[in-house]
Amino acid sequence: MIAVIELGGNQFTVKEGDIIDVKKQDAEVENIFNVEALLLTDEEGKDVKVGTPTVAGSKIELKVIEQFKGEKIRIFKMKSKKRFARNNGFRPKLTKVQVISIA
């Protein structure tokens, strides 16, 4: 089964066993939480279920593996001919989750 889920304002295409990095979720490491799918399909794409906005009765179990900080993102602003330049950056907080089951 393949599912499209929404976490942290982003959509992800996942299969069982996939490990994805998402925006920080309020869950402890090793905790399991459930989300509903926006779209479900089989491997060949013959049986497709589209939700409005989610598929009723769908359940995707996710396990939190790690809470960590991502790579540094640089923000550079400049205005030409005005001697204005500003360099800033940050490291986003992320959560690594593993897809346990899709139902």
FILUM-594195 format. One record per residue (C-alpha): x, y, z; residue in three letters. Coordinates in nm, 2 decimals. Example, Ala and Ser with C-alpha at 12.3 -4.5 7.8 and 13.67 -1.06 7.14 Angstrom:
% FILUM-594195
east:1.23; north:-0.45; up:0.78; residu:ALA
east:1.37; north:-0.11; up:0.71; residu:SER
END
This chain:
% FILUM-594195
east:0.00; north:0.00; up:0.00; residu:MET
east:0.11; north:0.35; up:-0.07; residu:ILE
east:-0.04; north:0.65; up:0.11; residu:ALA
east:-0.02; north:1.03; up:0.10; residu:VAL
east:-0.03; north:1.18; up:0.44; residu:ILE
east:0.00; north:1.54; up:0.58; residu:GLU
east:0.23; north:1.62; up:0.87; residu:LEU
east:0.34; north:1.97; up:0.97; residu:GLY
east:0.18; north:2.14; up:0.67; residu:GLY
east:0.36; north:1.92; up:0.42; residu:ASN
east:0.24; north:1.62; up:0.22; residu:GLN
east:0.45; north:1.29; up:0.20; residu:PHE
east:0.41; north:0.98; up:-0.01; residu:THR
east:0.49; north:0.68; up:0.21; residu:VAL
east:0.50; north:0.30; up:0.21; residu:LYS
east:0.54; north:0.06; up:0.50; residu:GLU
east:0.89; north:0.08; up:0.65; residu:GLY
east:0.97; north:0.43; up:0.51; residu:ASP
east:1.16; north:0.67; up:0.73; residu:ILE
east:1.09; north:1.04; up:0.67; residu:ILE
east:1.20; north:1.37; up:0.83; residu:ASP
east:0.91; north:1.60; up:0.92; residu:VAL
east:0.87; north:1.93; up:1.10; residu:LYS
east:0.89; north:1.88; up:1.48; residu:LYS
east:0.60; north:1.68; up:1.63; residu:GLN
east:0.50; north:1.69; up:1.99; residu:ASP
east:0.57; north:1.33; up:2.07; residu:ALA
east:0.84; north:1.15; up:2.27; residu:GLU
east:1.10; north:0.92; up:2.12; residu:VAL
east:0.97; north:0.56; up:2.07; residu:GLU
east:0.60; north:0.68; up:2.09; residu:ASN
east:0.35; north:0.57; up:1.82; residu:ILE
east:0.09; north:0.80; up:1.68; residu:PHE
east:-0.17; north:0.77; up:1.41; residu:ASN
east:-0.27; north:0.99; up:1.12; residu:VAL
east:-0.53; north:0.96; up:0.85; residu:GLU
east:-0.44; north:0.93; up:0.48; residu:ALA
east:-0.54; north:1.19; up:0.21; residu:LEU
east:-0.50; north:0.92; up:-0.06; residu:LEU
east:-0.46; north:0.54; up:-0.05; residu:LEU
east:-0.35; north:0.32; up:-0.34; residu:THR
east:-0.20; north:-0.02; up:-0.41; residu:ASP
east:0.14; north:-0.08; up:-0.57; residu:GLU
east:0.01; north:-0.09; up:-0.93; residu:GLU
east:-0.23; north:0.20; up:-0.88; residu:GLY
east:-0.55; north:0.00; up:-0.97; residu:LYS
east:-0.73; north:0.05; up:-0.64; residu:ASP
east:-0.73; north:0.42; up:-0.55; residu:VAL
east:-0.92; north:0.58; up:-0.27; residu:LYS
east:-0.92; north:0.96; up:-0.26; residu:VAL
east:-1.03; north:1.14; up:0.06; residu:GLY
east:-1.24; north:1.45; up:0.10; residu:THR
east:-1.02; north:1.57; up:0.28; residu:PRO
east:-0.91; north:1.23; up:0.43; residu:THR
east:-1.00; north:0.87; up:0.35; residu:VAL
east:-1.26; north:0.76; up:0.61; residu:ALA
east:-1.14; north:0.47; up:0.82; residu:GLY
east:-0.77; north:0.50; up:0.71; residu:SER
east:-0.50; north:0.47; up:0.97; residu:LYS
east:-0.13; north:0.51; up:0.93; residu:ILE
east:0.08; north:0.42; up:1.23; residu:GLU
east:0.40; north:0.63; up:1.27; residu:LEU
east:0.68; north:0.56; up:1.53; residu:LYS
east:0.90; north:0.85; up:1.64; residu:VAL
east:1.27; north:0.75; up:1.60; residu:ILE
east:1.45; north:1.08; up:1.68; residu:GLU
east:1.41; north:1.45; up:1.75; residu:GLN
east:1.70; north:1.65; up:1.59; residu:PHE
east:1.81; north:1.97; up:1.43; residu:LYS
east:1.85; north:1.99; up:1.06; residu:GLY
east:2.11; north:2.14; up:0.83; residu:GLU
east:2.17; north:2.51; up:0.86; residu:LYS
east:1.96; north:2.72; up:0.62; residu:ILE
east:2.11; north:3.05; up:0.51; residu:ARG
east:1.90; north:3.37; up:0.45; residu:ILE
east:2.08; north:3.65; up:0.26; residu:PHE
east:1.91; north:3.98; up:0.18; residu:LYS
east:2.07; north:4.25; up:-0.03; residu:MET
east:1.96; north:4.57; up:-0.19; residu:LYS
east:2.18; north:4.68; up:-0.48; residu:SER
east:2.34; north:5.02; up:-0.47; residu:LYS
east:2.22; north:5.09; up:-0.12; residu:LYS
east:2.50; north:4.92; up:0.08; residu:ARG
east:2.25; north:4.70; up:0.26; residu:PHE
east:2.33; north:4.33; up:0.31; residu:ALA
east:2.21; north:4.11; up:0.59; residu:ARG
east:2.31; north:3.75; up:0.64; residu:ASN
east:2.10; north:3.53; up:0.87; residu:ASN
east:2.04; north:3.16; up:0.93; residu:GLY
east:1.88; north:2.90; up:1.14; residu:PHE
east:1.86; north:2.52; up:1.20; residu:ARG
east:1.51; north:2.38; up:1.18; residu:PRO
east:1.39; north:2.14; up:1.44; residu:LYS
east:1.29; north:1.81; up:1.28; residu:LEU
east:1.14; north:1.47; up:1.38; residu:THR
east:1.24; north:1.14; up:1.22; residu:LYS
east:0.95; north:0.90; up:1.19; residu:VAL
east:0.91; north:0.55; up:1.06; residu:GLN
east:0.59; north:0.42; up:0.90; residu:VAL
east:0.49; north:0.10; up:1.08; residu:ILE
east:0.16; north:0.01; up:0.91; residu:SER
east:-0.09; north:0.14; up:0.66; residu:ILE
east:-0.46; north:0.03; up:0.70; residu:ALA
END
